[in-house]
Amino acid sequence: MIIIDILRRAKANVVVTAAIREEVTGLHGVNLVADTLIKEAVQLSYDLVVLPVRCLLIYVQVLN
């Protein structure tokens, strides 16, 4: 997913989550596996939450 790539290149701490651990194939054939499950990720605080069309949540912590 482009948003993950852009944010990671900008040195943001990106956490990709999903309801289940399953590989997802994006529109352009890129495979992605979540870093953690949603139930684990919601225990922390984030600066930004991205909700793409697919079943992944992307949490971002901005590093100062």
N, CA, C and O atoms as a printed pandas DataFrame, in Angstrom:
     atom_number atom_name residue_name chain_id  residue_number  x_coord  y_coord  z_coord
0              1         N          MET        A               1    0.839   -1.166    0.000
1              2        CA          MET        A               1    0.000    0.000    0.000
2              3         C          MET        A               1    0.892    1.238    0.000
3              4         O          MET        A               1    1.857    1.325    0.759
4              5         N          ILE        A               2    0.567    2.151   -0.825
5              6        CA          ILE        A               2    1.392    3.336   -1.004
6              7         C          ILE        A               2    1.509    4.150    0.275
7              8         O          ILE        A               2    2.590    4.645    0.593
8              9         N          ILE        A               3    0.415    4.297    1.012
9             10        CA          ILE        A               3    0.450    5.116    2.223
10            11         C          ILE        A               3    1.456    4.565    3.240
11            12         O          ILE        A               3    2.134    5.338    3.917
12            13         N          ILE        A               4    1.555    3.254    3.351
13            14        CA          ILE        A               4    2.513    2.639    4.279
14            15         C          ILE        A               4    3.932    2.965    3.837
15            16         O          ILE        A               4    4.767    3.355    4.653
16            17         N          ASP        A               5    4.203    2.805    2.555
17            18        CA          ASP        A               5    5.534    3.083    2.013
18            19         C          ASP        A               5    5.924    4.542    2.229
19            20         O          ASP        A               5    7.037    4.825    2.672
20            21         N          ILE        A               6    5.029    5.461    1.923
21            22        CA          ILE        A               6    5.330    6.893    2.061
22            23         C          ILE        A               6    5.604    7.250    3.523
23            24         O          ILE        A               6    6.577    7.943    3.822
24            25         N          LEU        A               7    4.757    6.781    4.426
25            26        CA          LEU        A               7    4.931    7.104    5.840
26            27         C          LEU        A               7    6.219    6.504    6.407
27            28         O          LEU        A               7    6.914    7.157    7.186
28            29         N          ARG        A               8    6.538    5.278    6.025
29            30        CA          ARG        A               8    7.769    4.662    6.523
30            31         C          ARG        A               8    9.010    5.356    5.964
31            32         O          ARG        A               8   10.011    5.482    6.669
32            33         N          ARG        A               9    8.961    5.804    4.719
33            34        CA          ARG        A               9   10.087    6.560    4.161
34            35         C          ARG        A               9   10.264    7.890    4.875
35            36         O          ARG        A               9   11.371    8.427    4.940
36            37         N          ALA        A              10    9.152    8.429    5.419
37            38        CA          ALA        A              10    9.204    9.682    6.173
38            39         C          ALA        A              10    9.595    9.434    7.632
39            40         O          ALA        A              10    9.540   10.345    8.458
40            41         N          LYS        A              11    9.988    8.201    7.939
41            42        CA          LYS        A              11   10.445    7.807    9.278
42            43         C          LYS        A              11    9.338    7.790   10.327
43            44         O          LYS        A              11    9.620    7.892   11.521
44            45         N          ALA        A              12    8.074    7.663    9.896
45            46        CA          ALA        A              12    6.971    7.516   10.845
46            47         C          ALA        A              12    6.927    6.069   11.323
47            48         O          ALA        A              12    7.268    5.151   10.577
48            49         N          ASN        A              13    6.512    5.873   12.554
49            50        CA          ASN        A              13    6.349    4.530   13.102
50            51         C          ASN        A              13    4.975    4.036   12.672
51            52         O          ASN        A              13    3.965    4.445   13.245
52            53         N          VAL        A              14    4.923    3.171   11.679
53            54        CA          VAL        A              14    3.672    2.692   11.105
54            55         C          VAL        A              14    3.398    1.279   11.613
55            56         O          VAL        A              14    4.259    0.403   11.537
56            57         N          VAL        A              15    2.189    1.068   12.131
57            58        CA          VAL        A              15    1.766   -0.243   12.602
58            59         C          VAL        A              15    0.551   -0.648   11.777
59            60         O          VAL        A              15   -0.487    0.011   11.830
60            61         N          VAL        A              16    0.679   -1.722   11.022
61            62        CA          VAL        A              16   -0.423   -2.219   10.208
62            63         C          VAL        A              16   -1.126   -3.312   11.002
63            64         O          VAL        A              16   -0.493   -4.261   11.465
64            65         N          THR        A              17   -2.443   -3.171   11.154
65            66        CA          THR        A              17   -3.195   -4.130   11.947
66            67         C          THR        A              17   -4.319   -4.747   11.118
67            68         O          THR        A              17   -4.711   -4.217   10.078
68            69         N          ALA        A              18   -4.819   -5.862   11.596
69            70        CA          ALA        A              18   -5.942   -6.525   10.952
70            71         C          ALA        A              18   -6.694   -7.329   12.003
71            72         O          ALA        A              18   -6.174   -7.595   13.086
72            73         N          ALA        A              19   -7.906   -7.708   11.677
73            74        CA          ALA        A              19   -8.713   -8.492   12.602
74            75         C          ALA        A              19   -8.150   -9.904   12.760
75            76         O          ALA        A              19   -8.226  -10.489   13.841
76            77         N          ILE        A              20   -7.593  -10.443   11.695
77            78        CA          ILE        A              20   -6.989  -11.776   11.734
78            79         C          ILE        A              20   -5.647  -11.723   11.013
79            80         O          ILE        A              20   -5.431  -10.875   10.147
80            81         N          ARG        A              21   -4.759  -12.626   11.374
81            82        CA          ARG        A              21   -3.441  -12.694   10.700
82            83         C          ARG        A              21   -3.630  -13.427    9.378
83            84         O          ARG        A              21   -3.722  -14.654    9.324
84            85         N          GLU        A              22   -3.683  -12.645    8.337
85            86        CA          GLU        A              22   -3.906  -13.200    7.011
86            87         C          GLU        A              22   -3.217  -12.312    5.997
87            88         O          GLU        A              22   -3.231  -11.088    6.128
88            89         N          GLU        A              23   -2.623  -12.909    5.002
89            90        CA          GLU        A              23   -1.979  -12.132    3.953
90            91         C          GLU        A              23   -3.048  -11.530    3.053
91            92         O          GLU        A              23   -3.983  -12.218    2.642
92            93         N          VAL        A              24   -2.906  -10.245    2.749
93            94        CA          VAL        A              24   -3.846   -9.540    1.886
94            95         C          VAL        A              24   -3.099   -9.137    0.630
95            96         O          VAL        A              24   -1.971   -8.650    0.701
96            97         N          THR        A              25   -3.722   -9.337   -0.515
97            98        CA          THR        A              25   -3.131   -8.918   -1.779
98            99         C          THR        A              25   -3.791   -7.622   -2.212
99           100         O          THR        A              25   -5.011   -7.554   -2.365
100          101         N          GLY        A              26   -2.977   -6.596   -2.408
101          102        CA          GLY        A              26   -3.476   -5.287   -2.802
102          103         C          GLY        A              26   -3.863   -5.251   -4.265
103          104         O          GLY        A              26   -3.702   -6.223   -5.002
104          105         N          LEU        A              27   -4.377   -4.107   -4.659
105          106        CA          LEU        A              27   -4.883   -3.898   -6.014
106          107         C          LEU        A              27   -3.832   -4.185   -7.082
107          108         O          LEU        A              27   -4.159   -4.709   -8.147
108          109         N          HIS        A              28   -2.588   -3.850   -6.810
109          110        CA          HIS        A              28   -1.523   -4.032   -7.795
110          111         C          HIS        A              28   -0.690   -5.286   -7.535
111          112         O          HIS        A              28    0.446   -5.386   -7.997
112          113         N          GLY        A              29   -1.253   -6.236   -6.799
113          114        CA          GLY        A              29   -0.581   -7.503   -6.570
114          115         C          GLY        A              29    0.443   -7.511   -5.458
115          116         O          GLY        A              29    1.194   -8.476   -5.322
116          117         N          VAL        A              30    0.492   -6.453   -4.653
117          118        CA          VAL        A              30    1.430   -6.397   -3.539
118          119         C          VAL        A              30    0.829   -7.120   -2.340
119          120         O          VAL        A              30   -0.289   -6.815   -1.923
120          121         N          ASN        A              31    1.572   -8.082   -1.782
121          122        CA          ASN        A              31    1.100   -8.827   -0.623
122          123         C          ASN        A              31    1.507   -8.119    0.660
123          124         O          ASN        A              31    2.600   -7.561    0.753
124          125         N          LEU        A              32    0.619   -8.147    1.649
125          126        CA          LEU        A              32    0.861   -7.460    2.904
126          127         C          LEU        A              32    0.312   -8.302    4.042
127          128         O          LEU        A              32   -0.798   -8.828    3.963
128          129         N          VAL        A              33    1.104   -8.424    5.104
129          130        CA          VAL        A              33    0.676   -9.120    6.315
130          131         C          VAL        A              33    0.708   -8.105    7.451
131          132         O          VAL        A              33    1.675   -7.356    7.586
132          133         N          ALA        A              34   -0.331   -8.075    8.259
133          134        CA          ALA        A              34   -0.416   -7.122    9.365
134          135         C          ALA        A              34    0.706   -7.347   10.368
135          136         O          ALA        A              34    1.151   -8.475   10.579
136          137         N          ASP        A              35    1.164   -6.243   10.991
137          138        CA          ASP        A              35    2.193   -6.309   12.024
138          139         C          ASP        A              35    1.630   -6.869   13.328
139          140         O          ASP        A              35    2.331   -7.550   14.077
140          141         N          THR        A              36    0.365   -6.576   13.589
141          142        CA          THR        A              36   -0.274   -6.982   14.833
142          143         C          THR        A              36   -1.786   -7.075   14.628
143          144         O          THR        A              36   -2.313   -6.661   13.596
144          145         N          LEU        A              37   -2.454   -7.613   15.605
145          146        CA          LEU        A              37   -3.915   -7.686   15.557
146          147         C          LEU        A              37   -4.526   -6.412   16.127
147          148         O          LEU        A              37   -3.918   -5.753   16.970
148          149         N          ILE        A              38   -5.719   -6.065   15.672
149          150        CA          ILE        A              38   -6.391   -4.852   16.129
150          151         C          ILE        A              38   -6.544   -4.843   17.642
151          152         O          ILE        A              38   -6.319   -3.816   18.282
152          153         N          LYS        A              39   -6.926   -5.984   18.223
153          154        CA          LYS        A              39   -7.153   -6.017   19.667
154          155         C          LYS        A              39   -5.890   -5.711   20.462
155          156         O          LYS        A              39   -5.983   -5.266   21.606
156          157         N          GLU        A              40   -4.716   -5.937   19.886
157          158        CA          GLU        A              40   -3.454   -5.600   20.537
158          159         C          GLU        A              40   -3.084   -4.131   20.288
159          160         O          GLU        A              40   -2.569   -3.457   21.179
160          161         N          ALA        A              41   -3.347   -3.649   19.087
161          162        CA          ALA        A              41   -2.942   -2.296   18.709
162          163         C          ALA        A              41   -3.749   -1.219   19.421
163          164         O          ALA        A              41   -3.227   -0.132   19.669
164          165         N          VAL        A              42   -4.994   -1.488   19.753
165          166        CA          VAL        A              42   -5.834   -0.455   20.370
166          167         C          VAL        A              42   -5.419   -0.137   21.800
167          168         O          VAL        A              42   -5.942    0.808   22.390
168          169         N          GLN        A              43   -4.506   -0.890   22.364
169          170        CA          GLN        A              43   -4.033   -0.643   23.724
170          171         C          GLN        A              43   -3.079    0.550   23.796
171          172         O          GLN        A              43   -2.794    1.042   24.888
172          173         N          LEU        A              44   -2.581    1.021   22.648
173          174        CA          LEU        A              44   -1.625    2.126   22.585
174          175         C          LEU        A              44   -2.288    3.365   22.009
175          176         O          LEU        A              44   -3.388    3.284   21.461
176          177         N          SER        A              45   -1.630    4.511   22.127
177          178        CA          SER        A              45   -2.164    5.736   21.539
178          179         C          SER        A              45   -1.397    6.058   20.252
179          180         O          SER        A              45   -0.217    5.736   20.116
180          181         N          TYR        A              46   -2.087    6.690   19.330
181          182        CA          TYR        A              46   -1.520    7.002   18.020
182          183         C          TYR        A              46   -1.869    8.425   17.637
183          184         O          TYR        A              46   -2.821    9.000   18.165
184          185         N          ASP        A              47   -1.106    8.992   16.723
185          186        CA          ASP        A              47   -1.342   10.336   16.222
186          187         C          ASP        A              47   -2.275   10.344   15.011
187          188         O          ASP        A              47   -2.895   11.365   14.712
188          189         N          LEU        A              48   -2.375    9.228   14.326
189          190        CA          LEU        A              48   -3.155    9.154   13.103
190          191         C          LEU        A              48   -3.622    7.720   12.900
191          192         O          LEU        A              48   -2.873    6.776   13.154
192          193         N          VAL        A              49   -4.854    7.557   12.443
193          194        CA          VAL        A              49   -5.368    6.242   12.075
194          195         C          VAL        A              49   -5.860    6.350   10.642
195          196         O          VAL        A              49   -6.677    7.216   10.328
196          197         N          VAL        A              50   -5.369    5.478    9.771
197          198        CA          VAL        A              50   -5.763    5.462    8.367
198          199         C          VAL        A              50   -6.667    4.258    8.154
199          200         O          VAL        A              50   -6.320    3.141    8.537
200          201         N          LEU        A              51   -7.817    4.482    7.546
201          202        CA          LEU        A              51   -8.767    3.402    7.297
202          203         C          LEU        A              51   -8.931    3.194    5.793
203          204         O          LEU        A              51   -9.827    3.779    5.184
204          205         N          PRO        A              52   -8.085    2.374    5.193
205          206        CA          PRO        A              52   -8.222    2.112    3.761
206          207         C          PRO        A              52   -9.441    1.227    3.489
207          208         O          PRO        A              52  -10.110    0.770    4.417
208          209         N          VAL        A              53   -9.712    0.998    2.229
209          210        CA          VAL        A              53  -10.897    0.252    1.819
210          211         C          VAL        A              53  -10.856   -1.202    2.289
211          212         O          VAL        A              53  -11.889   -1.758    2.661
212          213         N          ARG        A              54   -9.703   -1.807    2.277
213          214        CA          ARG        A              54   -9.573   -3.206    2.688
214          215         C          ARG        A              54   -9.670   -3.353    4.193
215          216         O          ARG        A              54   -9.900   -2.373    4.901
216          217         N          CYS        A              55   -9.498   -4.561    4.686
217          218        CA          CYS        A              55   -9.675   -4.882    6.103
218          219         C          CYS        A              55   -8.411   -4.652    6.934
219          220         O          CYS        A              55   -8.124   -5.435    7.839
220          221         N          LEU        A              56   -7.673   -3.624    6.653
221          222        CA          LEU        A              56   -6.477   -3.313    7.420
222          223         C          LEU        A              56   -6.651   -1.953    8.089
223          224         O          LEU        A              56   -7.310   -1.069    7.542
224          225         N          LEU        A              57   -6.078   -1.790    9.236
225          226        CA          LEU        A              57   -6.006   -0.490    9.877
226          227         C          LEU        A              57   -4.534   -0.121    9.967
227          228         O          LEU        A              57   -3.692   -0.973   10.251
228          229         N          ILE        A              58   -4.230    1.122    9.730
229          230        CA          ILE        A              58   -2.852    1.580    9.775
230          231         C          ILE        A              58   -2.752    2.649   10.855
231          232         O          ILE        A              58   -3.390    3.697   10.758
232          233         N          TYR        A              59   -1.958    2.386   11.875
233          234        CA          TYR        A              59   -1.753    3.331   12.964
234          235         C          TYR        A              59   -0.395    3.993   12.789
235          236         O          TYR        A              59    0.579    3.341   12.412
236          237         N          VAL        A              60   -0.336    5.290   13.064
237          238        CA          VAL        A              60    0.907    6.022   12.866
238          239         C          VAL        A              60    1.239    6.808   14.116
239          240         O          VAL        A              60    0.383    7.502   14.666
240          241         N          GLN        A              61    2.498    6.703   14.575
241          242        CA          GLN        A              61    2.999    7.524   15.647
242          243         C          GLN        A              61    4.032    8.473   15.054
243          244         O          GLN        A              61    5.000    8.034   14.433
244          245         N          VAL        A              62    3.826    9.762   15.244
245          246        CA          VAL        A              62    4.762   10.747   14.739
246          247         C          VAL        A              62    5.908   10.878   15.717
247          248         O          VAL        A              62    5.699   11.129   16.904
248          249         N          LEU        A              63    7.112   10.710   15.218
249          250        CA          LEU        A              63    8.291   10.797   16.069
250          251         C          LEU        A              63    8.788   12.228   16.098
251          252         O          LEU        A              63    8.933   12.862   15.053
252          253         N          ASN        A              64    9.048   12.736   17.285
253          254        CA          ASN        A              64    9.535   14.128   17.428
254          255         C          ASN        A              64   11.034   14.186   17.357
255          256         O          ASN        A              64   11.615   15.267   17.458
